[in-house]
Amino acid sequence: MLKLVLSLALAIAAFPAFADVTSRDGGPSKSEMLARSNPAAPDGAAFFRPVLSGVLYRGGFSGGDKNRTGMSSAQRQSLCSEGFSRGFYADFGKNTEYGVTSCGGGSFDYQSARSSRPANVMKAIHGTIQGNNGPVYVHCMWGVHSSGALSAMALVQFCGWSESRAKAYWNDARNGAPCSGGCDAWIDRKFEGFSVNPALSISDAQRAAICPKG
């Protein structure tokens, strides 16, 4: 009996702190932000990771998205039911049918995005913070390059990170995946389309609730 209790306690301790995706509990840890697997991930998702607690999560498809058709209706329903309010498919969804999915009293608005033109995603994240809405899910094909670039920019915009720190996070989180033309040049090109927007500022209290620890 004691062994069973200890096993359950260890299992609970090992379960990710961000299982409740809507909780703004002081920000994710570095290990959570770089985790390669997560039992709380939506069905079919790869590299599902928190960026801003209760506000922004990132990921990709397990096995990629060869047909560029994006998330299935079942996946959108699942995210909606979990409390997500918006989703963006970065760079690859040319054959995706976007739109709003309803679930109970909530909805999930799925849109396209470009990692080289991040303004709309930043505005959506800001709206989520200020409106206390359900989190935003940004994904790309594999959950490595494009979703990571948008996440890195969000850390600069909302958490005051330097670009060099954000790019280092992007590099650490890409799992060693190669980049066309070299990885430093790839992320530098993406950041050329980004600048901090003073109109999207948030309070110190909001920053403390969502930004990464440390």
C-alpha positions in Angstrom: 0.0 0.0 0.0 2.8 2.4 0.9 4.5 1.6 -2.4 1.3 2.5 -4.3 0.9 5.8 -2.4 4.5 6.7 -3.2 4.1 5.8 -6.8 1.0 8.0 -7.1 2.8 10.8 -5.4 5.7 10.6 -7.8 3.3 10.4 -10.8 1.6 13.6 -9.6 4.9 15.4 -9.1 6.0 14.4 -12.5 2.9 15.7 -14.2 3.5 19.0 -16.0 2.6 22.1 -14.0 0.9 23.6 -17.1 -1.7 20.8 -17.5 -4.2 23.6 -16.8 -3.5 25.6 -19.9 -5.5 28.6 -18.6 -3.5 29.1 -15.4 -1.4 32.2 -15.1 0.7 30.9 -12.2 4.0 32.8 -12.4 5.4 31.6 -15.7 6.9 28.4 -17.1 10.3 27.0 -16.1 13.1 26.6 -18.5 12.7 22.8 -18.5 9.0 23.1 -19.3 9.8 25.5 -22.2 12.3 23.1 -23.7 10.6 19.8 -22.9 10.5 17.4 -25.9 7.4 15.5 -24.7 4.4 16.4 -22.6 1.6 14.1 -21.6 -0.8 17.2 -21.5 -0.2 17.8 -25.3 -3.3 17.9 -27.5 -3.8 14.7 -29.6 -1.5 14.7 -32.6 0.7 17.5 -31.3 4.5 17.5 -31.1 6.7 19.7 -28.9 3.7 21.2 -27.1 5.3 23.7 -24.8 4.3 26.7 -22.7 5.7 30.1 -23.6 3.6 32.5 -21.5 1.6 30.8 -18.7 -2.1 30.7 -19.5 -1.5 32.9 -22.5 0.7 31.4 -25.2 1.7 27.8 -26.1 3.5 26.5 -29.1 3.8 23.2 -31.0 3.6 21.3 -34.2 2.3 18.1 -35.7 3.5 14.7 -34.8 4.8 13.4 -38.1 4.5 16.9 -39.8 1.7 18.1 -42.1 2.5 16.9 -45.6 -0.7 18.1 -47.1 -0.6 21.5 -45.4 -4.2 21.1 -44.2 -3.7 22.2 -40.6 -5.5 20.9 -37.6 -8.5 18.6 -38.0 -11.9 19.6 -36.7 -11.5 17.1 -33.8 -8.2 18.8 -32.8 -9.8 22.2 -32.9 -12.7 21.0 -30.8 -10.2 19.5 -28.3 -8.3 22.8 -28.0 -11.5 24.7 -27.7 -12.7 22.4 -24.9 -9.4 22.8 -23.1 -9.9 26.6 -23.0 -7.9 27.8 -25.9 -9.4 30.9 -27.7 -7.2 31.3 -30.7 -4.8 29.4 -32.9 -2.3 30.3 -35.6 -0.7 28.1 -38.2 2.6 29.7 -39.1 4.0 29.6 -42.6 2.8 26.2 -43.9 -1.0 26.1 -44.0 -1.7 26.8 -47.7 -4.4 24.2 -48.0 -6.0 24.8 -44.6 -9.6 25.9 -44.1 -9.5 28.4 -41.3 -12.4 29.6 -39.2 -14.1 29.6 -35.8 -14.9 26.4 -33.9 -17.6 26.6 -31.2 -17.7 24.4 -28.1 -20.2 24.9 -25.3 -19.9 28.5 -24.2 -16.5 29.0 -25.8 -14.9 29.3 -29.3 -11.6 28.7 -31.0 -10.6 31.1 -33.8 -8.0 29.4 -36.1 -6.1 31.7 -38.5 -3.0 31.7 -40.7 0.2 33.5 -39.6 3.6 34.4 -41.0 6.7 34.3 -38.8 8.2 37.1 -40.9 5.2 39.3 -40.2 4.3 38.8 -36.6 2.2 41.9 -35.8 -1.2 40.1 -35.9 0.0 37.4 -33.6 1.4 39.9 -31.1 -1.9 41.8 -31.1 -3.8 38.6 -30.5 -1.5 37.7 -27.6 -1.9 41.1 -26.1 -5.7 40.9 -26.5 -5.6 37.6 -24.6 -3.6 39.1 -21.8 -5.8 42.2 -21.4 -9.1 40.4 -21.9 -8.2 37.5 -19.7 -9.2 35.2 -22.5 -8.2 31.6 -23.1 -4.6 31.1 -24.4 -3.3 31.3 -27.9 -1.8 28.2 -29.6 0.8 29.0 -32.2 2.0 26.0 -34.3 3.9 25.3 -37.5 4.6 22.0 -39.3 7.0 20.4 -36.8 6.8 22.8 -33.9 10.4 23.8 -34.2 11.3 26.8 -36.4 8.4 29.1 -37.2 6.3 28.6 -34.0 9.6 29.1 -32.1 10.3 32.3 -33.9 6.9 33.8 -33.0 7.3 32.6 -29.4 10.8 34.2 -29.2 9.3 37.5 -30.4 6.5 37.3 -27.8 9.1 36.9 -25.1 10.8 40.2 -26.3 7.5 42.0 -26.6 5.8 41.0 -23.4 8.6 39.9 -21.0 11.3 42.4 -21.9 13.8 39.8 -23.1 16.6 41.0 -25.3 16.7 39.8 -28.9 19.9 37.9 -28.2 18.3 36.0 -25.3 15.1 35.3 -27.3 17.2 34.0 -30.2 19.2 31.8 -27.8 15.9 30.3 -26.5 14.8 29.7 -30.1 18.1 27.9 -30.8 17.9 25.8 -27.7 14.3 24.8 -28.5 14.8 23.7 -32.1 16.1 20.3 -31.0 19.1 20.5 -33.3 16.9 20.7 -36.5 18.7 22.1 -39.5 17.8 25.5 -41.1 17.9 26.5 -44.7 20.9 28.9 -45.1 22.1 28.4 -41.6 20.2 28.8 -38.3 21.7 32.1 -37.2 20.8 33.7 -40.5 17.3 32.1 -40.5 16.3 33.6 -37.2 17.9 36.9 -37.9 15.8 37.2 -41.1 12.6 36.5 -39.1 13.5 39.2 -36.5 13.9 41.8 -39.3 10.1 41.9 -39.5 9.7 42.4 -35.8 9.9 45.4 -33.5 8.6 46.0 -30.0 5.2 47.8 -30.2 4.7 50.2 -27.3 1.0 50.0 -27.7 1.1 46.4 -26.7 2.6 47.0 -23.2 1.4 45.1 -20.2 1.6 45.8 -16.4 4.3 44.5 -14.1 1.7 42.3 -12.4 0.6 40.7 -15.7 4.3 40.1 -16.6 4.9 38.4 -13.3 2.0 36.1 -13.8 2.8 34.9 -17.3 6.5 35.4 -18.1 9.1 32.6 -17.6 10.8 32.1 -14.3 14.4 33.2 -14.0 
